[in-house]
Amino acid sequence: MSAGDRSVGELGSNVVLVPGKLHPHAVTRLKGEFDLVTIDRSDSSLVDAVLAAKVRGLAVSTRIDAAFIDAFPALEIIASFGVGYDAVDAGHAAKRGVVVTNTPDVLTEEVADTTIGLLLNTVREFAKAENYLRAGRWVKDGNYPLTEMTLRGRTVGIFGLGRIGRAIARRIEAFGLPVSYHNRNRVDDVPYAYHPSLVELAAAVDTLICVAPGGAATEKAVNAQVLEALGPDGVLINVGRGTTVDEPALAKALKDRTIRAAGLDVFADEPNVPEDLLELDNATLLPHVGSASIHTREAMADLVVDNLISWFSNDKALTPVPETAGITRARR
């Protein structure tokens, strides 16, 4: 446990705790704004009762369960780094009157850019072509073989038409390709065709892009039935959460050529990638780099800190998650 050079008794009224790793830009700003305490991981046994009673805010990029939330009787806000917040028990936080924030919008365009890059790389094999060149095979063996796949003539379905899904759809439209989508609910202000189930969406398209959030409602939503519906020319792209895809079913579908290819930036048990996927030549795999630019990660870090500042200065959070959107300091 670290509280800088001060003892717990010297800490002020607005103590912010960082369990585990957090973006260094956020840590630097937090040190300038609050009494900051860091611990190695989200384990309440690392915090004594005196300190626990002083903690009013958490800045996190790790799993935060109900027990950890309950360890801090004065806790008011959990500022989470990332647009996805399934690692934080927001439902329990809401019951405690604790607001949870995430970092939407600031990473939307970056992730959408990455999605298009991953789609192109999966279909046109650019990484393989570069390796071919670097290995001297262009000189020795001639031109890289023509790719079997192209974006031309493809139809694209988006699973999860939120902020990022909409940004991806705009880019897909610019490629001249039709867009369809599946959400829990129809979106009224878009021109795209809506499909009431994921299987129906997969059957209607040959390219399925998953941007859905994690959690129990979407766990293994992309299963063998969905992959079968996507078909032998199908391409699956996942930039949402690894848990939304049944990875063993996907590996089998790729191996059996039930679908043609997949491009994945996220996995169920990161950083561990299933060997069955690593062995496949029709799987394009990235190490969760969707928002991983210096520019975007610093913007996310800023929003973590700005949420905490706004909460303690103006009594409300900037970007509360839906489960805690109605919570303000005045209503606690």
Number of C-alpha atoms within 10 A of each C-alpha: 14 14 18 12 7 11 10 18 9 10 17 12 11 17 22 26 28 24 23 16 16 17 16 11 15 21 20 13 15 24 14 9 15 19 20 24 23 21 17 12 16 22 15 17 9 14 19 12 13 10 16 20 15 21 26 21 26 26 28 25 20 18 16 23 16 14 13 14 24 15 18 20 14 15 24 24 30 27 28 30 25 20 19 18 23 14 15 22 18 24 15 17 23 17 11 16 19 24 30 29 30 22 25 18 14 20 22 21 18 20 24 25 17 18 28 17 15 25 23 16 16 25 21 17 19 15 12 15 18 12 12 17 16 10 11 11 14 15 10 9 10 10 12 13 9 8 11 8 16 12 16 9 10 17 18 26 28 28 27 20 24 16 15 25 22 19 18 25 25 13 15 18 12 10 11 13 15 17 21 21 30 25 17 13 11 14 15 8 6 11 9 16 14 20 21 13 14 23 20 16 25 30 19 19 23 22 27 28 27 27 25 27 22 20 15 11 11 14 18 18 19 24 19 20 13 21 25 17 20 25 20 17 15 25 27 27 24 25 25 28 23 23 21 25 27 18 21 14 17 24 22 15 21 25 19 11 16 20 24 21 25 28 24 26 20 24 24 18 10 11 10 9 15 15 9 14 21 13 11 14 12 21 22 22 18 14 14 17 13 23 20 15 13 9 12 18 20 17 17 26 25 20 24 29 23 19 26 29 18 13 19 17 10 13 14 22 26 18 20 23 20 13 17 22 16 14 20 19 16 7 9 10
